Amino acid sequence: MPSNPQIKIPATYMRGGTSKGVFFSLKDLPYEAQVPGAARDKLLLRVIGSPDPYGKQTDGMGGATSSTSKTVILSKSEQPDHDVDYLFGQVSIDKPFVDWSGNCGNLTAAVGSFAISNGLIAADRIPENGVAVVRIWQVNISKTIIAHVPITNGEVQETGDFELDGVTFPAAEVQVDFMDPADGDGAMFPTGNLVDELEVPGVGKLEATLINAGIPTIFVNADSIGYTGTELQEAINGDDKALAMFETIRAHGAVRMGLIQSVEEAAARQHTPKVAFVARPADYVASSGKPITTGDIDLLVRALSMGKLHHAMMGTAAVAIGTAAAIPGTLVNLAAGGGERTAVRFGHPSGTLRVGAEARQVDGEWTAIKASMSRSARVLMEGWVRIPGDSF
């Protein structure tokens, strides 16, 4: 039987925030995959191990969750006053599909570290000791992100005592600033409303805040769909009826936001928008066993990614949460107690997260200025990833 040998491609497996992904330098990809298109998508699918009808990604680098089925391609920036171009691909687990429609906020924390360690940042921008400020151009959404990467003895510092709920071990803190985080070229509130009413089959009329900040996100109140906001993954991810309801909400919200023309198109756009539900603070026990009390948080948020309740919180969704919380009258703001605020701490399934945000009205429309949060990042493995030569 004829065989096609495997090829090897330089790659780095990294954790960023509460996600993991395979990172590549653009120049290291095979020539056919250095440009967008079918060859690139097929290559990344094979690297991650998709599509996998078993849902395990056993024959690839993916971890069979939305948080671990991710790829990143980096190159020296072609944008003025930026250091690195960052392209993110969310790989479907069970379908032959790579979604390029949005960013990954968690993996953003690892972009600066990879760029410094792989020679994509000018040497004069890296201090011997201190903090390197890496100016990232997020290619998917055409936005600027600033990463503050700690440096010790001229190298990226990865170890430290910063703890992040959803990540087992402490590491060095990386502050990430999302500048003008409204997603895409449209308005932050695409309908012009802080709260809309969605007519959702099987659910009925549902109040929702539809926002483009960090990533397009649909926020609904937990009690309007039969939840408390204290749920952990097992309460939802094993309930096919609940997952179908959330997907229906997501599809109808996407249409109202103008992201798709019909609900049928939602299946081909799995990464965006996200759907989340919010509630006022309540005591609960996080997935790690850590008790969370009402005094620890301003509100509760649970979010779904790629059709499943996320084990913690997507970084881009955290930007959406912080931005919406800063704007009086949104469902997120009201769940947090209402009024003006520049930061919010919310409870998620793995614990808590604080995100700061600045927003203001310009000519009657709300504009997001900046959202900031702290994450951490670490190289897990580096070398080459191997795939069959006929994969793409």
Sequence and secondary structure as in RCSB ss.txt:
>XXXX:A:sequence
MPSNPQIKIPATYMRGGTSKGVFFSLKDLPYEAQVPGAARDKLLLRVIGSPDPYGKQTDGMGGATSSTSKTVILS
KSEQPDHDVDYLFGQVSIDKPFVDWSGNCGNLTAAVGSFAISNGLIAADRIPENGVAVVRIWQVNISKTIIAHVP
ITNGEVQETGDFELDGVTFPAAEVQVDFMDPADGDGAMFPTGNLVDELEVPGVGKLEATLINAGIPTIFVNADSI
GYTGTELQEAINGDDKALAMFETIRAHGAVRMGLIQSVEEAAARQHTPKVAFVARPADYVASSGKPITTGDIDLL
VRALSMGKLHHAMMGTAAVAIGTAAAIPGTLVNLAAGGGERTAVRFGHPSGTLRVGAEARQVDGEWTAIKASMSR
SARVLMEGWVRIPGDSF
>XXXX:A:secstr
     EEEEEEEEEEETTEEEEEEEGGGS GGGSSSSHHHHHHHHHHHT S TTSS TTSS  SSTTSSEEEEEE
E  STT SEEEEEEEE SSSS EE SS  HHHHHHHHHHHHHTT S GGGS SSEEEEEEEEETTTTEEEEEEEE
EETTEE    SB  TT SS B  EEEEEES   SSS SSTTS SSEEEEETTTEEEEEEEEESSSEEEEEEGGGG
T  S   HHHHHT HHHHHHHHHHHHHHHHHHTS SSGGGGGG  SSSEEEEEE    EE TTS EE GGG SEE
EEEEETTEE SS  HHHHHHHHHHHTSTTSHHHHHTTSS  SEEEEEETTEEEEEEEEEEEETTEEEEEEEEEEE
 EEEEEEEEEEEETT  
